[in-house]
């Protein structure tokens, strides 16, 4: 966490604006939205994985790897679908209204 903070701090406070301009691109905004959706969906997917098992499970390396990889793949897929079907169309539809009435 400290390392991530130091990287973010160096990007924000550096005199070079190349990284900040790159992070403002639409691809990085979409990636940030996907990360937020993944963080919101993760507990549900993990709970469904654990609750769908018929017997108890021993936490071993292979079990953690299989659940972790399945979680990462499923959550990325679901977050991409939610972003494309809900968030992006609403964002594009409401942007003119919001800018018209709430802009300064």
VMD Tcl script that builds the backbone (N, CA, C; Angstrom):
set m [mol new atoms 312]
animate dup $m
set s [atomselect $m all]
$s set {name element resname resid chain x y z} {
  {N N UNK 1 A 0.828 -1.185 0.000}
  {CA C UNK 1 A 0.000 0.000 0.000}
  {C C UNK 1 A 0.875 1.253 0.000}
  {N N UNK 2 A 1.945 1.222 0.756}
  {CA C UNK 2 A 2.844 2.376 0.780}
  {C C UNK 2 A 3.496 2.563 -0.585}
  {N N UNK 3 A 3.881 1.449 -1.230}
  {CA C UNK 3 A 4.485 1.546 -2.558}
  {C C UNK 3 A 3.521 2.145 -3.582}
  {N N UNK 4 A 2.263 1.700 -3.536}
  {CA C UNK 4 A 1.262 2.271 -4.443}
  {C C UNK 4 A 1.042 3.748 -4.180}
  {N N UNK 5 A 1.033 4.133 -2.900}
  {CA C UNK 5 A 0.880 5.541 -2.556}
  {C C UNK 5 A 2.059 6.355 -3.068}
  {N N UNK 6 A 3.275 5.834 -2.915}
  {CA C UNK 6 A 4.450 6.566 -3.387}
  {C C UNK 6 A 4.448 6.718 -4.909}
  {N N UNK 7 A 4.006 5.697 -5.615}
  {CA C UNK 7 A 3.913 5.815 -7.077}
  {C C UNK 7 A 2.873 6.863 -7.462}
  {N N UNK 8 A 1.708 6.818 -6.829}
  {CA C UNK 8 A 0.663 7.804 -7.128}
  {C C UNK 8 A 1.117 9.211 -6.759}
  {N N UNK 9 A 1.796 9.352 -5.631}
  {CA C UNK 9 A 2.292 10.657 -5.193}
  {C C UNK 9 A 3.314 11.216 -6.177}
  {N N UNK 10 A 4.208 10.342 -6.679}
  {CA C UNK 10 A 5.213 10.817 -7.635}
  {C C UNK 10 A 4.563 11.199 -8.965}
  {N N UNK 11 A 3.490 10.518 -9.361}
  {CA C UNK 11 A 2.795 10.881 -10.605}
  {C C UNK 11 A 2.091 12.220 -10.442}
  {N N UNK 12 A 1.444 12.431 -9.305}
  {CA C UNK 12 A 0.677 13.658 -9.096}
  {C C UNK 12 A 1.589 14.866 -8.942}
  {N N UNK 13 A 2.690 14.687 -8.240}
  {CA C UNK 13 A 3.550 15.823 -7.922}
  {C C UNK 13 A 4.707 16.027 -8.894}
  {N N UNK 14 A 4.847 15.192 -9.892}
  {CA C UNK 14 A 5.981 15.357 -10.794}
  {C C UNK 14 A 5.734 16.535 -11.739}
  {N N UNK 15 A 6.803 17.215 -12.131}
  {CA C UNK 15 A 6.622 18.339 -13.067}
  {C C UNK 15 A 6.295 17.869 -14.485}
  {N N UNK 16 A 6.574 16.603 -14.788}
  {CA C UNK 16 A 6.289 16.068 -16.104}
  {C C UNK 16 A 4.802 15.722 -16.188}
  {N N UNK 17 A 4.105 16.256 -17.161}
  {CA C UNK 17 A 2.665 16.040 -17.269}
  {C C UNK 17 A 2.305 14.889 -18.197}
  {N N UNK 18 A 3.288 14.177 -18.720}
  {CA C UNK 18 A 3.015 13.096 -19.661}
  {C C UNK 18 A 2.160 12.002 -19.035}
  {N N UNK 19 A 2.503 11.591 -17.825}
  {CA C UNK 19 A 1.757 10.510 -17.173}
  {C C UNK 19 A 0.345 10.962 -16.830}
  {N N UNK 20 A 0.201 12.191 -16.349}
  {CA C UNK 20 A -1.129 12.685 -16.020}
  {C C UNK 20 A -2.007 12.804 -17.267}
  {N N UNK 21 A -1.418 13.240 -18.357}
  {CA C UNK 21 A -2.191 13.311 -19.609}
  {C C UNK 21 A -2.563 11.921 -20.102}
  {N N UNK 22 A -1.666 10.947 -19.933}
  {CA C UNK 22 A -1.965 9.578 -20.355}
  {C C UNK 22 A -3.089 8.987 -19.514}
  {N N UNK 23 A -3.130 9.299 -18.222}
  {CA C UNK 23 A -4.179 8.764 -17.348}
  {C C UNK 23 A -5.540 9.407 -17.605}
  {N N UNK 24 A -5.576 10.520 -18.311}
  {CA C UNK 24 A -6.857 11.160 -18.642}
  {C C UNK 24 A -7.477 10.597 -19.915}
  {N N UNK 25 A -6.837 9.701 -20.566}
  {CA C UNK 25 A -7.357 9.114 -21.808}
  {C C UNK 25 A -8.581 8.248 -21.505}
  {N N UNK 26 A -9.470 8.079 -22.474}
  {CA C UNK 26 A -10.703 7.288 -22.241}
  {C C UNK 26 A -10.437 5.842 -21.854}
  {N N UNK 27 A -9.356 5.247 -22.364}
  {CA C UNK 27 A -9.063 3.855 -22.010}
  {C C UNK 27 A -8.806 3.709 -20.520}
  {N N UNK 28 A -8.045 4.623 -19.939}
  {CA C UNK 28 A -7.747 4.532 -18.517}
  {C C UNK 28 A -8.970 4.852 -17.668}
  {N N UNK 29 A -9.843 5.730 -18.164}
  {CA C UNK 29 A -11.084 5.985 -17.436}
  {C C UNK 29 A -11.964 4.745 -17.422}
  {N N UNK 30 A -12.034 4.049 -18.573}
  {CA C UNK 30 A -12.807 2.814 -18.634}
  {C C UNK 30 A -12.198 1.760 -17.709}
  {N N UNK 31 A -10.857 1.656 -17.688}
  {CA C UNK 31 A -10.198 0.692 -16.810}
  {C C UNK 31 A -10.480 1.009 -15.341}
  {N N UNK 32 A -10.502 2.273 -14.982}
  {CA C UNK 32 A -10.845 2.655 -13.617}
  {C C UNK 32 A -12.276 2.296 -13.260}
  {N N UNK 33 A -13.188 2.489 -14.196}
  {CA C UNK 33 A -14.582 2.093 -13.955}
  {C C UNK 33 A -14.708 0.583 -13.812}
  {N N UNK 34 A -13.956 -0.165 -14.610}
  {CA C UNK 34 A -13.982 -1.621 -14.482}
  {C C UNK 34 A -13.428 -2.061 -13.138}
  {N N UNK 35 A -12.389 -1.378 -12.651}
  {CA C UNK 35 A -11.838 -1.729 -11.333}
  {C C UNK 35 A -12.864 -1.489 -10.235}
  {N N UNK 36 A -13.609 -0.402 -10.331}
  {CA C UNK 36 A -14.647 -0.129 -9.335}
  {C C UNK 36 A -15.735 -1.194 -9.380}
  {N N UNK 37 A -16.184 -1.539 -10.587}
  {CA C UNK 37 A -17.211 -2.579 -10.695}
  {C C UNK 37 A -16.699 -3.920 -10.188}
  {N N UNK 38 A -15.434 -4.228 -10.476}
  {CA C UNK 38 A -14.857 -5.484 -9.982}
  {C C UNK 38 A -14.831 -5.511 -8.458}
  {N N UNK 39 A -14.499 -4.384 -7.852}
  {CA C UNK 39 A -14.468 -4.335 -6.392}
  {C C UNK 39 A -15.861 -4.506 -5.795}
  {N N UNK 40 A -16.899 -4.047 -6.510}
  {CA C UNK 40 A -18.254 -4.195 -6.002}
  {C C UNK 40 A -18.801 -5.605 -6.198}
  {N N UNK 41 A -18.376 -6.292 -7.269}
  {CA C UNK 41 A -18.907 -7.611 -7.589}
  {C C UNK 41 A -18.142 -8.732 -6.892}
  {N N UNK 42 A -16.886 -8.510 -6.530}
  {CA C UNK 42 A -16.027 -9.566 -5.986}
  {C C UNK 42 A -16.646 -10.327 -4.815}
  {N N UNK 43 A -17.181 -9.671 -3.786}
  {CA C UNK 43 A -17.739 -10.447 -2.668}
  {C C UNK 43 A -18.878 -11.377 -3.080}
  {N N UNK 44 A -19.686 -10.940 -4.038}
  {CA C UNK 44 A -20.792 -11.794 -4.490}
  {C C UNK 44 A -20.293 -13.048 -5.199}
  {N N UNK 45 A -19.303 -12.877 -6.067}
  {CA C UNK 45 A -18.794 -14.025 -6.818}
  {C C UNK 45 A -18.086 -15.006 -5.893}
  {N N UNK 46 A -17.309 -14.513 -4.965}
  {CA C UNK 46 A -16.618 -15.403 -4.031}
  {C C UNK 46 A -17.628 -16.131 -3.154}
  {N N UNK 47 A -18.649 -15.441 -2.710}
  {CA C UNK 47 A -19.679 -16.083 -1.890}
  {C C UNK 47 A -20.412 -17.162 -2.680}
  {N N UNK 48 A -20.702 -16.906 -3.958}
  {CA C UNK 48 A -21.353 -17.923 -4.783}
  {C C UNK 48 A -20.442 -19.124 -4.997}
  {N N UNK 49 A -19.140 -18.887 -5.150}
  {CA C UNK 49 A -18.195 -20.000 -5.310}
  {C C UNK 49 A -18.176 -20.890 -4.069}
  {N N UNK 50 A -18.122 -20.277 -2.893}
  {CA C UNK 50 A -18.049 -21.067 -1.667}
  {C C UNK 50 A -19.383 -21.736 -1.333}
  {N N UNK 51 A -20.486 -21.069 -1.607}
  {CA C UNK 51 A -21.790 -21.631 -1.256}
  {C C UNK 51 A -22.272 -22.691 -2.227}
  {N N UNK 52 A -21.698 -22.761 -3.418}
  {CA C UNK 52 A -22.161 -23.746 -4.395}
  {C C UNK 52 A -21.461 -25.095 -4.245}
  {N N UNK 53 A -20.531 -25.217 -3.324}
  {CA C UNK 53 A -19.824 -26.485 -3.138}
  {C C UNK 53 A -20.655 -27.431 -2.275}
  {N N UNK 54 A -20.734 -28.706 -2.647}
  {CA C UNK 54 A -21.559 -29.639 -1.864}
  {C C UNK 54 A -20.918 -30.023 -0.529}
  {N N UNK 55 A -19.601 -30.086 -0.470}
  {CA C UNK 55 A -18.901 -30.481 0.761}
  {C C UNK 55 A -18.013 -29.341 1.228}
  {N N UNK 56 A -17.453 -29.544 2.409}
  {CA C UNK 56 A -16.496 -28.577 2.908}
  {C C UNK 56 A -15.248 -28.548 2.051}
  {N N UNK 57 A -14.506 -27.494 2.142}
  {CA C UNK 57 A -13.325 -27.332 1.307}
  {C C UNK 57 A -12.116 -27.023 2.181}
  {N N UNK 58 A -11.006 -27.685 1.904}
  {CA C UNK 58 A -9.749 -27.366 2.555}
  {C C UNK 58 A -9.055 -26.283 1.746}
  {N N UNK 59 A -8.577 -25.286 2.431}
  {CA C UNK 59 A -7.906 -24.198 1.732}
  {C C UNK 59 A -6.465 -24.626 1.476}
  {N N UNK 60 A -6.202 -24.982 0.243}
  {CA C UNK 60 A -4.848 -25.343 -0.164}
  {C C UNK 60 A -4.433 -24.425 -1.302}
  {N N UNK 61 A -3.221 -24.588 -1.746}
  {CA C UNK 61 A -2.695 -23.729 -2.808}
  {C C UNK 61 A -3.531 -23.852 -4.081}
  {N N UNK 62 A -3.859 -25.066 -4.453}
  {CA C UNK 62 A -4.599 -25.285 -5.696}
  {C C UNK 62 A -6.023 -24.754 -5.621}
  {N N UNK 63 A -6.648 -24.896 -4.463}
  {CA C UNK 63 A -8.009 -24.376 -4.295}
  {C C UNK 63 A -7.998 -22.851 -4.378}
  {N N UNK 64 A -7.044 -22.239 -3.722}
  {CA C UNK 64 A -6.955 -20.780 -3.755}
  {C C UNK 64 A -6.648 -20.293 -5.163}
  {N N UNK 65 A -5.775 -20.982 -5.870}
  {CA C UNK 65 A -5.446 -20.586 -7.245}
  {C C UNK 65 A -6.650 -20.747 -8.164}
  {N N UNK 66 A -7.364 -21.859 -8.044}
  {CA C UNK 66 A -8.515 -22.066 -8.942}
  {C C UNK 66 A -9.622 -21.065 -8.652}
  {N N UNK 67 A -9.931 -20.828 -7.381}
  {CA C UNK 67 A -10.958 -19.844 -7.055}
  {C C UNK 67 A -10.516 -18.435 -7.420}
  {N N UNK 68 A -9.254 -18.134 -7.227}
  {CA C UNK 68 A -8.745 -16.802 -7.561}
  {C C UNK 68 A -8.775 -16.539 -9.050}
  {N N UNK 69 A -8.350 -17.510 -9.854}
  {CA C UNK 69 A -8.369 -17.312 -11.301}
  {C C UNK 69 A -9.796 -17.255 -11.832}
  {N N UNK 70 A -10.659 -18.128 -11.321}
  {CA C UNK 70 A -12.059 -18.090 -11.744}
  {C C UNK 70 A -12.694 -16.763 -11.353}
  {N N UNK 71 A -12.375 -16.289 -10.165}
  {CA C UNK 71 A -12.899 -15.011 -9.703}
  {C C UNK 71 A -12.430 -13.880 -10.608}
  {N N UNK 72 A -11.152 -13.843 -10.934}
  {CA C UNK 72 A -10.621 -12.768 -11.777}
  {C C UNK 72 A -11.239 -12.791 -13.171}
  {N N UNK 73 A -11.381 -13.958 -13.745}
  {CA C UNK 73 A -11.938 -14.062 -15.101}
  {C C UNK 73 A -13.425 -13.683 -15.104}
  {N N UNK 74 A -14.191 -14.247 -14.179}
  {CA C UNK 74 A -15.629 -13.963 -14.141}
  {C C UNK 74 A -15.932 -12.498 -13.826}
  {N N UNK 75 A -15.201 -11.955 -12.892}
  {CA C UNK 75 A -15.478 -10.577 -12.493}
  {C C UNK 75 A -15.109 -9.603 -13.597}
  {N N UNK 76 A -14.005 -9.851 -14.286}
  {CA C UNK 76 A -13.649 -8.981 -15.405}
  {C C UNK 76 A -14.706 -9.064 -16.499}
  {N N UNK 77 A -15.189 -10.258 -16.773}
  {CA C UNK 77 A -16.228 -10.438 -17.790}
  {C C UNK 77 A -17.523 -9.724 -17.387}
  {N N UNK 78 A -17.987 -9.930 -16.158}
  {CA C UNK 78 A -19.219 -9.297 -15.705}
  {C C UNK 78 A -19.091 -7.776 -15.627}
  {N N UNK 79 A -17.942 -7.294 -15.170}
  {CA C UNK 79 A -17.748 -5.848 -15.081}
  {C C UNK 79 A -17.747 -5.213 -16.468}
  {N N UNK 80 A -17.152 -5.883 -17.445}
  {CA C UNK 80 A -17.144 -5.367 -18.804}
  {C C UNK 80 A -18.562 -5.322 -19.376}
  {N N UNK 81 A -19.353 -6.345 -19.092}
  {CA C UNK 81 A -20.737 -6.360 -19.570}
  {C C UNK 81 A -21.546 -5.258 -18.891}
  {N N UNK 82 A -21.413 -5.100 -17.591}
  {CA C UNK 82 A -22.154 -4.058 -16.877}
  {C C UNK 82 A -21.759 -2.672 -17.383}
  {N N UNK 83 A -20.463 -2.486 -17.621}
  {CA C UNK 83 A -20.010 -1.183 -18.119}
  {C C UNK 83 A -20.596 -0.899 -19.496}
  {N N UNK 84 A -20.567 -1.867 -20.390}
  {CA C UNK 84 A -21.043 -1.640 -21.755}
  {C C UNK 84 A -22.559 -1.551 -21.850}
  {N N UNK 85 A -23.280 -2.270 -21.021}
  {CA C UNK 85 A -24.738 -2.263 -21.116}
  {C C UNK 85 A -25.417 -1.199 -20.261}
  {N N UNK 86 A -24.791 -0.789 -19.171}
  {CA C UNK 86 A -25.446 0.164 -18.268}
  {C C UNK 86 A -24.721 1.496 -18.150}
  {N N UNK 87 A -23.488 1.446 -17.708}
  {CA C UNK 87 A -22.825 2.679 -17.328}
  {C C UNK 87 A -22.480 3.565 -18.520}
  {N N UNK 88 A -21.906 3.002 -19.562}
  {CA C UNK 88 A -21.494 3.812 -20.712}
  {C C UNK 88 A -22.683 4.460 -21.426}
  {N N UNK 89 A -23.769 3.709 -21.728}
  {CA C UNK 89 A -24.914 4.377 -22.363}
  {C C UNK 89 A -25.554 5.457 -21.492}
  {N N UNK 90 A -25.664 5.204 -20.192}
  {CA C UNK 90 A -26.222 6.231 -19.310}
  {C C UNK 90 A -25.322 7.456 -19.233}
  {N N UNK 91 A -24.028 7.213 -19.215}
  {CA C UNK 91 A -23.071 8.307 -19.165}
  {C C UNK 91 A -23.197 9.181 -20.415}
  {N N UNK 92 A -23.290 8.557 -21.576}
  {CA C UNK 92 A -23.408 9.308 -22.830}
  {C C UNK 92 A -24.760 10.010 -22.941}
  {N N UNK 93 A -25.822 9.380 -22.448}
  {CA C UNK 93 A -27.154 9.976 -22.541}
  {C C UNK 93 A -27.328 11.155 -21.587}
  {N N UNK 94 A -26.742 11.059 -20.393}
  {CA C UNK 94 A -26.939 12.098 -19.387}
  {C C UNK 94 A -25.897 13.210 -19.432}
  {N N UNK 95 A -24.818 13.016 -20.183}
  {CA C UNK 95 A -23.746 14.007 -20.202}
  {C C UNK 95 A -24.213 15.375 -20.690}
  {N N UNK 96 A -24.990 15.501 -21.785}
  {CA C UNK 96 A -25.437 16.843 -22.200}
  {C C UNK 96 A -26.341 17.521 -21.171}
  {N N UNK 97 A -27.185 16.749 -20.517}
  {CA C UNK 97 A -28.087 17.326 -19.522}
  {C C UNK 97 A -27.316 17.816 -18.305}
  {N N UNK 98 A -26.390 16.998 -17.854}
  {CA C UNK 98 A -25.604 17.357 -16.675}
  {C C UNK 98 A -24.717 18.558 -16.962}
  {N N UNK 99 A -24.092 18.572 -18.132}
  {CA C UNK 99 A -23.233 19.714 -18.460}
  {C C UNK 99 A -24.038 20.995 -18.644}
  {N N UNK 100 A -25.263 20.883 -19.145}
  {CA C UNK 100 A -26.084 22.066 -19.381}
  {C C UNK 100 A -26.538 22.711 -18.070}
  {N N UNK 101 A -26.976 21.901 -17.121}
  {CA C UNK 101 A -27.556 22.438 -15.899}
  {C C UNK 101 A -26.594 22.539 -14.717}
  {N N UNK 102 A -25.541 21.726 -14.723}
  {CA C UNK 102 A -24.648 21.721 -13.567}
  {C C UNK 102 A -23.280 22.307 -13.837}
  {N N UNK 103 A -23.007 22.695 -15.064}
  {CA C UNK 103 A -21.682 23.259 -15.343}
  {C C UNK 103 A -21.632 24.686 -14.833}
  {N N UNK 104 A -20.432 25.151 -14.601}
  {CA C UNK 104 A -20.288 26.505 -14.054}
  {C C UNK 104 A -20.026 27.438 -15.169}
}
mol reanalyze $m
mol bondsrecalc $m
mol representation Tube
mol addrep $m
